[in-house]
């Protein structure tokens, strides 16, 4: 039986209406795929607190988690991910790449130009649908 992992991810928009995208490094599972930054939720942890903690640990910036935007379950070869995408606001610092290979701010209509991790694709589509 595959393990299910609960993961939170942030949709952060800057003042130019660009969204922060993160490229998974060669050393991560699913290397060279784009994702919304975030990470695993610890046992019993509040989703918003988990997201704020992960962004601080991974990108040395402070965010304020605001609202759950999208949620889906995706089955990979070796595990199942429950991805909860949360809209968030950058409140302190500038995101720094430490675990990721690259960070990119992108207009939402250009999000499909990236090669996304499969679990993130439904949230990408939901962001584009917001424009309609």
C-alpha positions in Angstrom: 0.0 0.0 0.0 1.3 3.4 -1.0 1.9 6.0 1.7 -0.2 9.2 1.4 1.7 12.4 2.1 -0.1 15.7 2.9 1.7 18.6 1.3 0.9 22.4 1.4 2.0 24.7 -1.4 1.9 28.5 -1.7 0.5 30.7 -4.5 2.3 33.9 -3.8 1.7 36.9 -6.1 3.9 39.9 -6.3 3.0 43.6 -7.0 3.3 42.8 -10.7 0.7 40.1 -10.5 3.4 37.4 -11.1 3.2 34.1 -9.3 6.3 32.5 -7.6 7.3 29.2 -9.2 10.0 26.8 -8.0 12.1 24.3 -10.0 12.8 21.1 -8.2 16.6 20.4 -8.1 18.4 17.3 -9.3 18.6 16.1 -5.7 14.9 16.1 -5.0 12.3 13.5 -6.0 10.6 14.6 -9.3 13.7 16.5 -10.4 13.5 19.3 -13.0 9.8 19.8 -12.6 8.2 23.1 -11.5 6.0 23.4 -8.4 4.4 25.9 -6.1 6.8 26.1 -3.1 5.8 24.4 0.2 6.3 21.1 1.9 5.1 18.3 4.0 2.6 18.9 6.9 3.8 17.5 10.2 1.4 15.3 12.2 -1.3 17.4 13.8 0.0 20.7 12.3 -2.3 23.4 11.1 -2.1 23.8 7.3 -1.4 27.5 7.4 1.3 27.2 10.0 2.9 24.4 8.1 3.0 26.5 4.9 4.5 29.5 6.8 7.1 27.2 8.4 8.1 25.5 5.2 8.6 28.8 3.3 10.7 30.2 6.1 12.8 27.0 6.3 13.2 26.6 2.5 13.3 30.1 1.2 14.2 32.3 4.2 11.1 34.6 3.8 8.0 35.2 5.8 4.5 34.7 4.3 1.0 35.0 5.6 -1.2 32.1 4.5 -4.6 33.5 3.6 -7.0 30.9 2.1 -7.1 27.4 0.7 -7.3 27.9 -3.0 -7.2 24.3 -4.4 -6.9 20.8 -3.2 -6.3 17.5 -5.1 -5.0 14.0 -4.7 -2.4 12.6 -7.1 -1.0 9.1 -7.2 2.7 8.8 -8.2 4.5 5.5 -8.7 5.7 5.2 -5.1 3.4 7.5 -3.1 0.1 9.4 -3.1 0.1 13.2 -2.5 -2.7 15.2 -1.0 -1.8 18.7 -2.3 -3.4 21.7 -0.6 -2.6 24.9 -2.4 -3.0 28.0 -0.3 -3.0 31.6 -1.4 -0.4 33.5 0.6 1.1 37.0 0.9 4.8 37.7 1.1 5.3 39.8 4.3 9.0 39.8 4.9 12.2 39.1 2.9 12.7 37.9 -0.6 12.4 34.2 -1.4 15.8 32.6 -1.7 16.5 29.3 -3.4 18.2 26.8 -1.1 16.7 23.4 -2.0 15.3 24.4 -5.4 17.4 24.9 -8.6 15.6 28.0 -9.7 12.9 30.5 -8.6 10.8 32.4 -11.2 8.1 35.0 -11.0 5.7 34.4 -13.9 2.4 36.0 -15.1 -0.4 33.5 -14.6 -1.2 33.3 -18.3 2.4 32.1 -18.9 2.3 29.3 -16.2 1.5 26.6 -18.8 4.9 27.3 -20.4 6.6 25.4 -17.6 6.9 21.7 -17.1 4.9 21.2 -13.9 4.9 18.3 -11.4 1.7 16.4 -12.2 0.1 17.1 -8.7 0.5 20.9 -9.3 -1.1 21.0 -12.8 -4.8 21.2 -11.5 -3.9 24.2 -9.4 -2.1 25.8 -12.4 -5.3 25.3 -14.4 -7.5 26.8 -11.6 -5.3 29.9 -11.6 -5.7 30.3 -15.3 -9.4 29.8 -15.0 -9.6 32.7 -12.5 -8.7 35.0 -15.4 -11.7 34.0 -17.4 
